[in-house]
């Protein structure tokens, strides 16, 4: 009898048929007890899906081309009330690609995208790739120095952005400050339906930037004024770069992860194969994760288009707006981050909205506290599974299986073709046994080619296709992966290793706590001590002593925070990771200010004493 998984896999493979298959994942052996088949996670795999299933691969443009050919009349995008069919999107992509070629964009050139979620992002992303160039993603919230640094590092000459006053001027000033030569400007109003456009023109005129008419600026409408006949470009999926995804901003100077066409198309296929019961050509995906972030780019956009889904685009996450879209447009797939699910859980009017359309729900980007997971599941009536990935791996590496065991605090099982190894932190050449903590390493077709123009940095993390992630974790006897923390976030207090995530998970169990971030702060005696920054539910009071008492049976004595500060909010990255380094920097500045104040007071007192004595 054919399993449900078998049927689903046949459908998925049908969608992806025609992609070339890359070489099998490198079986780079480590000195010592190497992993051997069957791997521990294989026994936990969903029925009908094999870890060694063929992973289709090819040019990323094939994802859209195949969907356009299969579902031309199906809705592809919905943005602020305006719908685009797959045929319309395919035509716009072809016209934009030809327009970029007419601007002089050639194979291998880098072209920047500094856009919020919108129809423009999807169209221009695929147009850049169809023109043979490489996408360089920019966060629209970047400050000008960050934009300038990334333009210079990537060497791009053309940037695509939008005519909003909070975004465009930051790009325009780079014409003089960097090697940027051309700016393609998209018109926000033109992307809306007639009713929304009228409202936008009436009430949002002050948010629209004035665009010069000179040789440095090209309107999107002019870019696509052609016959939709781009010059075909031959692509080698295994070698040609699809995206430069800058990463590392929270741990150091950002570096451009070089993601090939094979990396991204394989990762979309791996993720799609993991979703059971998916109906090609019928799904709707809530596209609120930023598409310029690697999680949104792959798990929302590329996976969504791979299955002929309709992307319901939102430029940013606002809880009431997101719930309204879910209620009205009935998405079946939601990809999000823990802060998004937490906001829905805490929203007072959430019961007004119907979330029953959601069939598949995934959380990534940061650790998913168990309380957030279980609360959301009770509200939405679907299973929320946690996954793990990183920019350097396309990004998806592990996901908890749908319809099978979801282990608390686990990030799930390695995707097909993906190997997870755990090595000694002290000696990365030595693998550690199951259940023992060490550094997580990833091998698979989604692992990047390296860092752009950073050979030394590449050599530190990548060897024979094996990626050192910098994350601490372990694999249990069933093959489930558990993350403990970032190596760089490790707190060494009095000689003991303390992992902030483990402390955060214990504190998060307190019913009065909304969220928490833990960091190590300097201490003369112990080197570092554990400090917790805690956000409480509105109207709730708690003392540091009460919190420590709660933690006595949940943490070792050296793990219990010696310092606790109750705060209104915790600074986070755009996808919800707590910015521990920002908290540490704030603590250091405050300690320095206190020390300087003491010196000033003491100096003033000594002066007064000398004057009195005189």
N, C-alpha and C positions, 0 to 999 in steps of 0.2 A: 504494500500500500504506500503510495507516494505521500511523504510528510508535507505539512504546511510549509516548512522551511524549503523543501525541495521545489515546490511550486513557486515560492517567492524568489528563490535564487534563479530559477529559469527566467522569470519575468525580468529581474534585474540584469541578468547576463544578456537578455535580449535587448534591453535598453542600451547597454554598453557595447554591444557587438560591433566589431570593426576597429576598436582600439587595439593598438599593438601591445603585446605583453612584454614588460621589461625583463631583464634577467632575474632569476630567483634571488631573494634577499641573501646578502653576503652571509655566509656561515662562519664568520670570523671567530676562530677559536681562541679562547683565553688560556693562558697557562693555568694548570691546576685542573680541578674537576669541571670540565666543560658541560654545558647543557646538551642533552641528547633527546631525541624523539622516543616516545611521545613526550612533549613538554607538559609540565604539570597542569597548564590551563586547558589542554585539549579535552580532558575528561569532563570539564565544566562547560564545554561549548554547546550552544543551542543545537537541537536536533536538526540534522540535515545540512549543517554548515561545517565545513572542514577548515582547519587552520591553514592547510596548504592549498586552499582553493586558488585557482588562477586569478590573478589580480590584473584586470584590464588596464591598459595605459595608452597614452597617446597625447596629441596636442590638446591643450585645455579648450581650444576653440571647438573641438569636436563635441564637447558637452552640449553647447548651444546648437551647433549645426544639426546634430542628431535630433534634438528636441524640436527644432523648427520643422524638420522634415517629417517628424512623427505626429506632432500636434500643432499644425500651423494656425488653426482657429481657436485653440485653447488659450485662455488668459495666462499670460506669463508674469505680468507685473500689475500691481495696484498701488498707486501712489496718490494720496490725498484725493481720492474719489475718481481718479482717472485710470482707466484700464488699458493695457497694451496686450495684444495677442502675440504669440510666438512669432508669427509671420511679420508683424510690425517691428518687433524687436530685432529680428534677424535682418530686416531691411535697413533699419537705423544703424545697426552695427556695421553693416557693409558700407554704408555711406560715410559713416564717421571714420572707418578704417581708410577708405580712399582719400578722405579729406586730410587725414594725418600724413598719408604718403605724399599728397600734393604739397604739404608743408615742409617736406624734406625728411620725414621720419623714415628711417631705414631699419633693416633687420639688426637686432642687437642694441639699438638705441634705447635709452631709458626715458620713459614719459611718466610724469607725476600725476597722481590723482589726489586732489585735496578737496574732497566732497563729502557732505553728509549723506546718509542713506537717502537715495532718490533713484528715479528711473535713470538719471544721467550716470550714476555710478555704474550700474550694471551695463549699460550700453557702451560707455567709454572704456570700461575694463576689457570687455571682449573685443572692442574695436582696436585697442592698443595691441592686443595679442594677435589679432588677425592681420594687422599691419606688419607683424614680425618683431615688434618691439617688446620691451620688458616693462611691466607695471611697477611703479614705485609708490607705495601707499603712504599717505600723510594723514595725520590726525588733524582735523580742522581746528581743534582746540590748542594746537601747538602755539607757543610764543614765537615771535619772529626769529630769535637766535636759533631755535630748534629747526625751524623751516630752512633757514639759511645753511645750517650745518649739513642737513640731509641733502639739500640740492647740490652743495659742493662735493659731498662725499660720493654721491651717486653719479655726478657728472651729467645730469639731465639738462636738456635745453628747452623742453616743452612741458608746461604744466596745465592741467585741466582743473578749473575751479568754478565757483558760482558767484553770481553778482550780489551777494549779501554783504552789507557793510561791515559785519563782524568778521568776515572771512577774506573777501577780495583784497582790501588794502594791504594786508599782511603779505600777500603774494606779490602784489604790484611793486612793492618796495624792493623786492628781490631782483628786479630787472637791473638795478644799478649796483646792488650789493653782491651779486653772484653771477654765474655764467648763464643764468636763465635768459632765453631769447624770445620765447613766444608764450603767451597765455591764451588758452582757449577758455572763453567765458560762457558758462551756461546760464540761461535766464530762468530764474526760479518760477516766475509767473507762467511761463510757457509750458512748464511741466504739469500744471494743475488743470483740472476740468474747468469748464466755463464759469460755473458758480463760484468755485474756490478762487479762480483767477480774479474775478470781479471783487471779491472780498479782500483778496491780497492787495490788489491795486488801490482799493479804497482805504484800507486800514494799516497797511504795512509799507507804504511808500517810503517812509523814512529809513526803513531797513534795507533799501535797495541802493547799491553803490553806483555812482556815475562811472561809466567805462569810457576811457579815451578812444578816439578813432585814429589809430596809428598802426604802423607796421608790426608793432609788438603784440597787438591784440586781435584775436579772431573770435567772432561770435559763433556759438555752436550752430546757429541756424545757417551761417555761411559755410561752416565746416562740412555740413551734410548736404550742401547744394550741389550734388553731382549724381551720376548715374548708377550708384551702388555697385561699382565694378572695381574693387580693390585688386591690385596686382598680386597674384598668388605668391605666397612665400613658403618655401620648404622649411619644415621644422624638424629638428632631431630632438624628440622628446627627452631623451636621456641626457642631452648636453645643453640644449638651449634653455635659457632662463625665462621663466614666465613672470616671476615676481621677485623684487627685492623687498623683503619684509624686515623693517628695522626693529630691533629688539634689544633688550638689555638696559633700557632706560632707567629701571628701578635699581639696577645693580652696578651701573657704570655707564660709560659712553656707549650710546646705541650703535649696533653693528648691523649691517645689511645681510640677513640670511638669504642665501641664493637658493631659491626654490625653482626647480626645473619644471617643465611641462609634465614630465613623467611623475615627479613628486606629487604635484597637485591633482592630476587626473587619477593617479592611483589612490590617493587618500580619499578623494570623493567616492571612488568605487568601493573602497574598504568600508567606509562609513555607511554607504547605501546598503551593502550586503548585510550589515548588522541589524537592519530594521525589519522585523517580521510583519507580514500582513499589510505591507505598504502597497497601495494601488497606483501603479504608474498612470500619469495623466489625470489624476483625481485629487491629489493632495494639495493642501494650502499651508504655507509656512509663514509664521509670524516672523517678519524680518525686522526686528528691533535691535538686535545686536549690531554694532557698527560693522559695516562691510569692509572698512579699511583695516579692521583688526583681523588677524588670521583666522580666528574662530568663526567670526561671521562670514568671512570670505569663503571658507571651505564648507563648514557645516550648514550654513544657511543658503548662501548663493549657489555654490557649485553643486552641492548635494541636491538642493531644491530643483535646480534646472535639469540635473541628471535624470530625475524621475518625472519630468514634465509637470512639476508643481507650479503653483501660483505664489509668487512672493508678495506678501502684504507688507509694504515698506513703510516704516515709521522713522523719521529723522532722528528721534531720540526717545528714550524711555521716560514716559510720564505714566504713573500707575493708572490713573483714571482713563487716560487716552488708550492705553494698551488694553485694559479690561473692556472698554467700549468696542474696540476693534475685534477682540475675541468674541464678544457677545453678538456683534452685527455680522461679521464676515466669516465666522466659524473656521478658524484655522485648525488643522488636524495635527500639525507638528509645531512644537515650540522649543527653540533652543535659547537658553538663557544663562545667567550667572546667579549665584546665590543671593546677591543683594536685590535682584529683580523679584525672585520668588519670595524673599523676606518682605519686600514692600507690598506685594499682593496679599500675603498672609496678614499683614498689619493694617491693611486698608479697611477703614470702618464700614464703608459702603459696598464691600466686595460681594455681599449676598444679592445685590441688585443685578449682578451679571451672570450670564449662563456660560460656564466653561466646559460644558459636557462634550463639545466637539473635539477636544484635544485627545488624540490617541497616543502620541509619542511625545515625551517630554525629557529633555536632556539638560543637565547643568554642567558647566565647565568654567574654566578661567580662574577658579579659586576653590578652596575647600568648601564642601557643602555640609553644614552642620545638620545632624540627625533631626533636630527639632524642626528646622526649616523644611526638610524633606517630608517628614511625616505630616506636618500641618498642611503643606500644599497638596499632598496626595489626598487628604481628607476633604479639601475644598474642591479640587478639580476632578476627583474621582478617577485619576489615572496614575500610573507609576512614574515617579520622577527618578531617572537614573543619572548617576554621576559618571563623568568621563575625565580623562586626563590627556593633556597634550602640551606642546610648546611650539613656538614659532619655527624653530629649527627642524620640526618634523611635520610640517604641513597643515595643521598641528596635531591631528587626532591620533593617539597611540592606544589608549585603552578606553573601554566603556563597559559599564555593567550590562549584563544581558537583559533584554526585555522578556518577560514571561518566565524567568528563571530566578535563581537565588540572587538577591542583592544584599551583599554583606555590608553591615553598618560601617561607615567611614572608609569603605574601599572604593577605589576608582575603577574597579572592574577588571576585565580580562583583556589581554592583548588582541588587537584586531587581526584578521587573517593576514598572514605574511609578516607579522610584526613579532619580533622577539624582544622580551624584556630581560635584562640581566642585572643582577645586583652585585656590586664589587666593593671591596674594602675601601673605606675612605682614606685610610693611611697608605694603602698600596693598591691603586686601581687596577693593577694587572692580575689581582687575585679575586676570583668570584667567591661569594660567601654562600653558605647553605640556605635552604628554604627556611623562612622564619627569622633569619638574622638580618639586622639592619645594615644598610650600606648605601652606596650611591647607585641610583637608577641609571641604567644605560639602555639605549634603544637601537635596534637594528631593523631595517625594513625599507620598502621602496619609497616611503614618504620622507626619509631622512635627507636633509639638505645637501647641496654640493659643497658648502662651506660658507665662510663670511666674505663679503665683497671686499677685495683688496686688503684682507687681514689674514695673511698666511700664518703668522704666529698664533693669533687667537684661534684660528681654525685647527691648528695642530694640537692645541690644548684640549679641545673637546671632541675632535673627530679623527678616527683612525680605522682604516679598512671598513668604512661604512658604519662603524660603531660610535654612537653619539653619547657622550657623557652629559647628563642633564643638569648636574649640580643639585639634584633633588635627593633627599634621604628617604629611604623607604624599604619595604621588604615584600616578598612574595610568599603567600601561605601555601599549605600543602595542596590546595585546590587550584592554585594558579592565579588567585585574585591578588591584585597589586594594591598595596597600601602606601600612601605617602605620609611621611612624618613631618618633613620640613625642608627648607632650603639649607644647603650647607653653610651659606654665608649668613643665614639668620640664626645659626646655632649660638646659644648663650653658654659660656663657660663660667660658672659661678662657684668659686671655692674649689676648683678642680673637677666639678661635676658637669656633665653635659646636659643641658636643658633644651628641649625642642619646643619653641613657641607654640606650634600648632597643637601639640598635645595639651599644653596648659590652656590654650584657648578652647579646645573642645570640652575640657572639664568645667571651665567657667560658664560656657554656653549652656550647660545643663541646668543652671540656676534659673528658675522661672521668672525672676525679675530682670534678667539680662536680655537685652535686644541684640547687642553685638559686642565684640571685644577684640582688641589687638594686644599682643604681648611682645615686648622687646627687652633687650638687655641694656641696662644703663650703667655707666661707669661707677665703680665703688672702690675706694682706697683699700679696703680690707680684703674683699673677695674678687677684685678685678671687675666683675660685673654682678649685678643683682637683677632678679626678674621683676619687671614692672608691668602691670596690667592697666590698660586704658579701657574703661568699661562704660558702655551706654546702657542706661536703665530704661525700662518702660516708663511712659509718661505718668507722673503722679506717684511713682514708687521711690522709696528711700531705702538705702542700705549703707552700712558702714563697711570700711575695709576689714575690720575685725570679724564682722558677720560673714563676709565672703571667705575669709581665710578658714573660719570654722567649717563652712560648707565644704571646703576643699580638702580637709584633713584626711578623709577616707578615700579621696579620689586621686591625690597626687602624693609623691614623695615629699618629705619636708623641704628638700632643697629646690623643689619645683614650685612650691607655693610662693606667689608673688610677695616680696618684701615691701613693695611699693604698689599702691593702688590709687588710680586717679579716675574719678567719675567725670566723664566728658559728654558734651552734647552730640558730637559726631566724631567719626574716625575718618581721616583722609584716606582715599582709595584711588587706585587707578581707574581708568574708564570702564574696565570690565569687572571691577569690584574687588580687586586684591587690596588688602590693607597695606598702606605705605608705611611699613615699619621704620624704614630709614628716615622718613619725614618726622616721625614721632621721636626717634633718637636724636635727630638734628635739633628739634625743638627743645628736647630735654637738655641737650648740651648747651644751647644758647641760654636757656633759663639758668642753668647752673653757673655759667660764666657770668651772667648779669648779677646773680646773687653774690658771687665771689667778689666781683668788682665793687658792688655796693658795700660789702663788708670792709674791703680795703679802704674805700673812701671814708666810711664812718670811723673806722679805727684810726686812719690818718688824721681825720678832723679832731678826734678825741685826744690823740697824742699831742697835736698842736695846741689845743686848749690847755692841756695839762702843763706843757712847757711854758705857755704864756702865764699861767697861774703861778707856776713855780718861780718864774722870773719876776 
